[in-house]
Amino acid sequence: MDIKFFKKNARHVLLEVEVNPDQADKFEADYFEATKIRPVTGPHYQQQPNKWGAEYRIYFNCDIDLTDEFRKIDIHVEQAERLYREEWKYRVNNKDFFWALICAGYRLGQN
């Protein structure tokens, strides 16, 4: 997945994951394999028993419109009428995009 447009333009990026505890071992193994870092539960990695699977969230700000670039890779971007968590204007909920960012050097939490 080509994420060059994102790396070039997105700023104040935050990655978060919420997983069902039954899937935590797999997520942690995949994250460690990609980063050589063991994820620690906390504000950016949570185990939520009410989740059926996993939620991968990418929050970011950007000064230009990336709608066309995201459309080309078939990813929906949510734009907040009010800022997410009072800091971020945009949010993407997409597992593949999350992992593409991880492979490009982004990590859980603030980037």
CNS distance restraints for C-alpha pairs under 8 A (distance, minus, plus):
assign (resid   1 and name CA) (resid  73 and name CA) 7.57 0.50 0.50
assign (resid   1 and name CA) (resid  97 and name CA) 7.56 0.50 0.50
assign (resid   1 and name CA) (resid 100 and name CA) 6.51 0.50 0.50
assign (resid   3 and name CA) (resid   7 and name CA) 6.38 0.50 0.50
assign (resid   3 and name CA) (resid 100 and name CA) 7.34 0.50 0.50
assign (resid   3 and name CA) (resid 101 and name CA) 7.47 0.50 0.50
assign (resid   4 and name CA) (resid   8 and name CA) 6.05 0.50 0.50
assign (resid   5 and name CA) (resid   9 and name CA) 6.17 0.50 0.50
assign (resid   5 and name CA) (resid  66 and name CA) 7.95 0.50 0.50
assign (resid   5 and name CA) (resid  69 and name CA) 7.13 0.50 0.50
assign (resid   6 and name CA) (resid  10 and name CA) 5.25 0.50 0.50
assign (resid   9 and name CA) (resid  62 and name CA) 6.14 0.50 0.50
assign (resid   9 and name CA) (resid  63 and name CA) 7.45 0.50 0.50
assign (resid   9 and name CA) (resid  64 and name CA) 7.41 0.50 0.50
assign (resid  10 and name CA) (resid  60 and name CA) 6.23 0.50 0.50
assign (resid  10 and name CA) (resid  61 and name CA) 5.85 0.50 0.50
assign (resid  10 and name CA) (resid  62 and name CA) 4.89 0.50 0.50
assign (resid  10 and name CA) (resid  63 and name CA) 7.89 0.50 0.50
assign (resid  11 and name CA) (resid  60 and name CA) 6.02 0.50 0.50
assign (resid  11 and name CA) (resid  61 and name CA) 5.33 0.50 0.50
assign (resid  11 and name CA) (resid  62 and name CA) 5.95 0.50 0.50
assign (resid  12 and name CA) (resid  60 and name CA) 5.55 0.50 0.50
assign (resid  12 and name CA) (resid  61 and name CA) 5.92 0.50 0.50
assign (resid  12 and name CA) (resid  88 and name CA) 7.82 0.50 0.50
assign (resid  12 and name CA) (resid 110 and name CA) 7.10 0.50 0.50
assign (resid  12 and name CA) (resid 111 and name CA) 6.44 0.50 0.50
assign (resid  13 and name CA) (resid  58 and name CA) 6.98 0.50 0.50
assign (resid  13 and name CA) (resid  59 and name CA) 5.65 0.50 0.50
assign (resid  13 and name CA) (resid  60 and name CA) 4.41 0.50 0.50
assign (resid  13 and name CA) (resid  61 and name CA) 6.98 0.50 0.50
assign (resid  13 and name CA) (resid 110 and name CA) 5.95 0.50 0.50
assign (resid  13 and name CA) (resid 111 and name CA) 5.17 0.50 0.50
assign (resid  14 and name CA) (resid  58 and name CA) 5.76 0.50 0.50
assign (resid  14 and name CA) (resid  59 and name CA) 5.06 0.50 0.50
assign (resid  14 and name CA) (resid  60 and name CA) 6.36 0.50 0.50
assign (resid  14 and name CA) (resid 108 and name CA) 7.07 0.50 0.50
assign (resid  14 and name CA) (resid 109 and name CA) 5.19 0.50 0.50
assign (resid  14 and name CA) (resid 110 and name CA) 4.53 0.50 0.50
assign (resid  14 and name CA) (resid 111 and name CA) 5.94 0.50 0.50
assign (resid  15 and name CA) (resid  44 and name CA) 6.89 0.50 0.50
assign (resid  15 and name CA) (resid  56 and name CA) 7.61 0.50 0.50
assign (resid  15 and name CA) (resid  57 and name CA) 5.81 0.50 0.50
assign (resid  15 and name CA) (resid  58 and name CA) 4.75 0.50 0.50
assign (resid  15 and name CA) (resid  59 and name CA) 6.49 0.50 0.50
assign (resid  15 and name CA) (resid  98 and name CA) 7.54 0.50 0.50
assign (resid  15 and name CA) (resid 107 and name CA) 6.77 0.50 0.50
assign (resid  15 and name CA) (resid 108 and name CA) 4.86 0.50 0.50
assign (resid  15 and name CA) (resid 109 and name CA) 5.13 0.50 0.50
assign (resid  15 and name CA) (resid 110 and name CA) 6.77 0.50 0.50
assign (resid  15 and name CA) (resid 111 and name CA) 7.86 0.50 0.50
assign (resid  16 and name CA) (resid  43 and name CA) 7.97 0.50 0.50
assign (resid  16 and name CA) (resid  44 and name CA) 4.54 0.50 0.50
assign (resid  16 and name CA) (resid  45 and name CA) 5.88 0.50 0.50
assign (resid  16 and name CA) (resid  56 and name CA) 6.07 0.50 0.50
assign (resid  16 and name CA) (resid  57 and name CA) 5.15 0.50 0.50
assign (resid  16 and name CA) (resid  58 and name CA) 6.54 0.50 0.50
assign (resid  16 and name CA) (resid 108 and name CA) 5.89 0.50 0.50
assign (resid  16 and name CA) (resid 109 and name CA) 6.34 0.50 0.50
assign (resid  17 and name CA) (resid  44 and name CA) 6.21 0.50 0.50
assign (resid  17 and name CA) (resid  45 and name CA) 4.97 0.50 0.50
assign (resid  17 and name CA) (resid  46 and name CA) 6.37 0.50 0.50
assign (resid  17 and name CA) (resid  54 and name CA) 6.93 0.50 0.50
assign (resid  17 and name CA) (resid  55 and name CA) 5.57 0.50 0.50
assign (resid  17 and name CA) (resid  56 and name CA) 4.74 0.50 0.50
assign (resid  17 and name CA) (resid  57 and name CA) 6.23 0.50 0.50
assign (resid  17 and name CA) (resid 108 and name CA) 7.87 0.50 0.50
assign (resid  18 and name CA) (resid  44 and name CA) 7.96 0.50 0.50
assign (resid  18 and name CA) (resid  45 and name CA) 5.90 0.50 0.50
assign (resid  18 and name CA) (resid  46 and name CA) 4.74 0.50 0.50
assign (resid  18 and name CA) (resid  47 and name CA) 5.62 0.50 0.50
assign (resid  18 and name CA) (resid  48 and name CA) 6.18 0.50 0.50
assign (resid  18 and name CA) (resid  51 and name CA) 7.64 0.50 0.50
assign (resid  18 and name CA) (resid  54 and name CA) 5.53 0.50 0.50
assign (resid  18 and name CA) (resid  55 and name CA) 5.15 0.50 0.50
assign (resid  18 and name CA) (resid  56 and name CA) 6.80 0.50 0.50
assign (resid  19 and name CA) (resid  23 and name CA) 6.33 0.50 0.50
assign (resid  19 and name CA) (resid  24 and name CA) 6.09 0.50 0.50
assign (resid  19 and name CA) (resid  27 and name CA) 7.94 0.50 0.50
assign (resid  19 and name CA) (resid  45 and name CA) 7.96 0.50 0.50
assign (resid  19 and name CA) (resid  46 and name CA) 6.39 0.50 0.50
assign (resid  19 and name CA) (resid  47 and name CA) 4.89 0.50 0.50
assign (resid  19 and name CA) (resid  48 and name CA) 5.72 0.50 0.50
assign (resid  19 and name CA) (resid  49 and name CA) 7.75 0.50 0.50
assign (resid  19 and name CA) (resid  51 and name CA) 6.39 0.50 0.50
assign (resid  19 and name CA) (resid  53 and name CA) 5.88 0.50 0.50
assign (resid  19 and name CA) (resid  54 and name CA) 4.17 0.50 0.50
assign (resid  19 and name CA) (resid  55 and name CA) 6.41 0.50 0.50
assign (resid  20 and name CA) (resid  24 and name CA) 6.44 0.50 0.50
assign (resid  20 and name CA) (resid  47 and name CA) 5.49 0.50 0.50
assign (resid  20 and name CA) (resid  48 and name CA) 5.08 0.50 0.50
assign (resid  20 and name CA) (resid  49 and name CA) 5.05 0.50 0.50
assign (resid  20 and name CA) (resid  50 and name CA) 6.97 0.50 0.50
assign (resid  20 and name CA) (resid  51 and name CA) 5.14 0.50 0.50
assign (resid  20 and name CA) (resid  52 and name CA) 6.22 0.50 0.50
assign (resid  20 and name CA) (resid  53 and name CA) 5.50 0.50 0.50
assign (resid  20 and name CA) (resid  54 and name CA) 6.29 0.50 0.50
assign (resid  21 and name CA) (resid  25 and name CA) 7.87 0.50 0.50
assign (resid  21 and name CA) (resid  47 and name CA) 5.29 0.50 0.50
assign (resid  21 and name CA) (resid  48 and name CA) 6.46 0.50 0.50
assign (resid  21 and name CA) (resid  49 and name CA) 6.03 0.50 0.50
assign (resid  23 and name CA) (resid  27 and name CA) 6.37 0.50 0.50
assign (resid  23 and name CA) (resid  53 and name CA) 7.04 0.50 0.50
assign (resid  23 and name CA) (resid  54 and name CA) 7.77 0.50 0.50
assign (resid  24 and name CA) (resid  28 and name CA) 5.99 0.50 0.50
assign (resid  24 and name CA) (resid  47 and name CA) 6.95 0.50 0.50
assign (resid  25 and name CA) (resid  29 and name CA) 6.07 0.50 0.50
assign (resid  26 and name CA) (resid  30 and name CA) 6.08 0.50 0.50
assign (resid  27 and name CA) (resid  31 and name CA) 6.01 0.50 0.50
assign (resid  28 and name CA) (resid  32 and name CA) 6.00 0.50 0.50
assign (resid  28 and name CA) (resid  38 and name CA) 6.57 0.50 0.50
assign (resid  28 and name CA) (resid  39 and name CA) 6.15 0.50 0.50
assign (resid  29 and name CA) (resid  33 and name CA) 6.04 0.50 0.50
assign (resid  29 and name CA) (resid  38 and name CA) 7.98 0.50 0.50
assign (resid  30 and name CA) (resid  34 and name CA) 6.25 0.50 0.50
assign (resid  31 and name CA) (resid  35 and name CA) 5.99 0.50 0.50
assign (resid  31 and name CA) (resid  36 and name CA) 7.52 0.50 0.50
assign (resid  31 and name CA) (resid  37 and name CA) 7.16 0.50 0.50
assign (resid  31 and name CA) (resid  38 and name CA) 7.05 0.50 0.50
assign (resid  31 and name CA) (resid  39 and name CA) 7.06 0.50 0.50
assign (resid  32 and name CA) (resid  36 and name CA) 4.57 0.50 0.50
assign (resid  32 and name CA) (resid  37 and name CA) 5.00 0.50 0.50
assign (resid  32 and name CA) (resid  38 and name CA) 5.26 0.50 0.50
assign (resid  32 and name CA) (resid  39 and name CA) 7.31 0.50 0.50
assign (resid  34 and name CA) (resid 102 and name CA) 7.13 0.50 0.50
assign (resid  34 and name CA) (resid 103 and name CA) 6.39 0.50 0.50
assign (resid  35 and name CA) (resid 102 and name CA) 7.46 0.50 0.50
assign (resid  35 and name CA) (resid 103 and name CA) 7.68 0.50 0.50
assign (resid  35 and name CA) (resid 105 and name CA) 7.99 0.50 0.50
assign (resid  39 and name CA) (resid  45 and name CA) 7.25 0.50 0.50
assign (resid  39 and name CA) (resid 108 and name CA) 7.84 0.50 0.50
assign (resid  40 and name CA) (resid  45 and name CA) 6.74 0.50 0.50
assign (resid  41 and name CA) (resid  45 and name CA) 4.88 0.50 0.50
assign (resid  41 and name CA) (resid  46 and name CA) 5.41 0.50 0.50
assign (resid  41 and name CA) (resid  47 and name CA) 7.29 0.50 0.50
assign (resid  42 and name CA) (resid  46 and name CA) 5.96 0.50 0.50
assign (resid  44 and name CA) (resid 108 and name CA) 6.20 0.50 0.50
assign (resid  44 and name CA) (resid 109 and name CA) 5.45 0.50 0.50
assign (resid  45 and name CA) (resid 108 and name CA) 7.33 0.50 0.50
assign (resid  55 and name CA) (resid  93 and name CA) 6.93 0.50 0.50
assign (resid  55 and name CA) (resid  94 and name CA) 7.81 0.50 0.50
assign (resid  55 and name CA) (resid  95 and name CA) 7.47 0.50 0.50
assign (resid  56 and name CA) (resid  93 and name CA) 5.50 0.50 0.50
assign (resid  56 and name CA) (resid  94 and name CA) 5.78 0.50 0.50
assign (resid  56 and name CA) (resid  95 and name CA) 5.39 0.50 0.50
assign (resid  56 and name CA) (resid  98 and name CA) 6.40 0.50 0.50
assign (resid  57 and name CA) (resid  91 and name CA) 6.76 0.50 0.50
assign (resid  57 and name CA) (resid  92 and name CA) 5.72 0.50 0.50
assign (resid  57 and name CA) (resid  93 and name CA) 4.67 0.50 0.50
assign (resid  57 and name CA) (resid  94 and name CA) 6.69 0.50 0.50
assign (resid  57 and name CA) (resid  95 and name CA) 7.98 0.50 0.50
assign (resid  57 and name CA) (resid  98 and name CA) 7.20 0.50 0.50
assign (resid  58 and name CA) (resid  91 and name CA) 5.52 0.50 0.50
assign (resid  58 and name CA) (resid  92 and name CA) 5.06 0.50 0.50
assign (resid  58 and name CA) (resid  93 and name CA) 6.45 0.50 0.50
assign (resid  58 and name CA) (resid  94 and name CA) 7.90 0.50 0.50
assign (resid  58 and name CA) (resid  98 and name CA) 6.82 0.50 0.50
assign (resid  59 and name CA) (resid  84 and name CA) 7.92 0.50 0.50
assign (resid  59 and name CA) (resid  88 and name CA) 6.01 0.50 0.50
assign (resid  59 and name CA) (resid  89 and name CA) 7.58 0.50 0.50
assign (resid  59 and name CA) (resid  90 and name CA) 5.69 0.50 0.50
assign (resid  59 and name CA) (resid  91 and name CA) 4.46 0.50 0.50
assign (resid  59 and name CA) (resid  92 and name CA) 6.54 0.50 0.50
assign (resid  60 and name CA) (resid  88 and name CA) 5.45 0.50 0.50
assign (resid  60 and name CA) (resid  89 and name CA) 6.48 0.50 0.50
assign (resid  60 and name CA) (resid  90 and name CA) 5.38 0.50 0.50
assign (resid  60 and name CA) (resid  91 and name CA) 6.44 0.50 0.50
assign (resid  61 and name CA) (resid  88 and name CA) 5.55 0.50 0.50
assign (resid  61 and name CA) (resid  89 and name CA) 5.44 0.50 0.50
assign (resid  61 and name CA) (resid  90 and name CA) 6.08 0.50 0.50
assign (resid  62 and name CA) (resid  89 and name CA) 7.86 0.50 0.50
assign (resid  66 and name CA) (resid  70 and name CA) 6.26 0.50 0.50
assign (resid  67 and name CA) (resid  71 and name CA) 6.03 0.50 0.50
assign (resid  67 and name CA) (resid  77 and name CA) 7.51 0.50 0.50
assign (resid  68 and name CA) (resid  72 and name CA) 6.22 0.50 0.50
assign (resid  69 and name CA) (resid  73 and name CA) 6.90 0.50 0.50
assign (resid  70 and name CA) (resid  74 and name CA) 6.16 0.50 0.50
assign (resid  70 and name CA) (resid  75 and name CA) 5.24 0.50 0.50
assign (resid  70 and name CA) (resid  76 and name CA) 6.83 0.50 0.50
assign (resid  70 and name CA) (resid  77 and name CA) 7.34 0.50 0.50
assign (resid  71 and name CA) (resid  75 and name CA) 5.79 0.50 0.50
assign (resid  71 and name CA) (resid  76 and name CA) 7.05 0.50 0.50
assign (resid  75 and name CA) (resid  92 and name CA) 7.65 0.50 0.50
assign (resid  75 and name CA) (resid  94 and name CA) 7.31 0.50 0.50
assign (resid  76 and name CA) (resid  92 and name CA) 6.60 0.50 0.50
assign (resid  76 and name CA) (resid  93 and name CA) 7.81 0.50 0.50
assign (resid  77 and name CA) (resid  90 and name CA) 6.63 0.50 0.50
assign (resid  77 and name CA) (resid  91 and name CA) 5.86 0.50 0.50
assign (resid  77 and name CA) (resid  92 and name CA) 5.01 0.50 0.50
assign (resid  77 and name CA) (resid  93 and name CA) 7.77 0.50 0.50
assign (resid  78 and name CA) (resid  90 and name CA) 5.63 0.50 0.50
assign (resid  78 and name CA) (resid  91 and name CA) 5.11 0.50 0.50
assign (resid  78 and name CA) (resid  92 and name CA) 6.25 0.50 0.50
assign (resid  79 and name CA) (resid  89 and name CA) 5.91 0.50 0.50
assign (resid  79 and name CA) (resid  90 and name CA) 4.71 0.50 0.50
assign (resid  79 and name CA) (resid  91 and name CA) 6.58 0.50 0.50
assign (resid  80 and name CA) (resid  84 and name CA) 6.33 0.50 0.50
assign (resid  80 and name CA) (resid  89 and name CA) 5.56 0.50 0.50
assign (resid  80 and name CA) (resid  90 and name CA) 6.27 0.50 0.50
assign (resid  80 and name CA) (resid  91 and name CA) 7.96 0.50 0.50
assign (resid  82 and name CA) (resid  86 and name CA) 7.38 0.50 0.50
assign (resid  82 and name CA) (resid  89 and name CA) 7.45 0.50 0.50
assign (resid  83 and name CA) (resid  87 and name CA) 5.70 0.50 0.50
assign (resid  83 and name CA) (resid  88 and name CA) 5.25 0.50 0.50
assign (resid  83 and name CA) (resid  89 and name CA) 4.97 0.50 0.50
assign (resid  83 and name CA) (resid  90 and name CA) 7.86 0.50 0.50
assign (resid  84 and name CA) (resid  88 and name CA) 4.98 0.50 0.50
assign (resid  84 and name CA) (resid  89 and name CA) 6.15 0.50 0.50
assign (resid  84 and name CA) (resid  90 and name CA) 7.40 0.50 0.50
assign (resid  84 and name CA) (resid  91 and name CA) 7.83 0.50 0.50
assign (resid  94 and name CA) (resid  98 and name CA) 6.14 0.50 0.50
assign (resid  95 and name CA) (resid  99 and name CA) 6.27 0.50 0.50
assign (resid  96 and name CA) (resid 100 and name CA) 6.14 0.50 0.50
assign (resid  97 and name CA) (resid 101 and name CA) 6.23 0.50 0.50
assign (resid  98 and name CA) (resid 102 and name CA) 6.31 0.50 0.50
assign (resid  99 and name CA) (resid 103 and name CA) 6.11 0.50 0.50
assign (resid 100 and name CA) (resid 104 and name CA) 6.21 0.50 0.50
assign (resid 101 and name CA) (resid 105 and name CA) 6.44 0.50 0.50
assign (resid 101 and name CA) (resid 106 and name CA) 5.36 0.50 0.50
assign (resid 101 and name CA) (resid 107 and name CA) 7.85 0.50 0.50
assign (resid 102 and name CA) (resid 106 and name CA) 4.71 0.50 0.50
assign (resid 102 and name CA) (resid 107 and name CA) 5.76 0.50 0.50
assign (resid 106 and name CA) (resid 111 and name CA) 6.28 0.50 0.50
assign (resid 107 and name CA) (resid 111 and name CA) 6.72 0.50 0.50
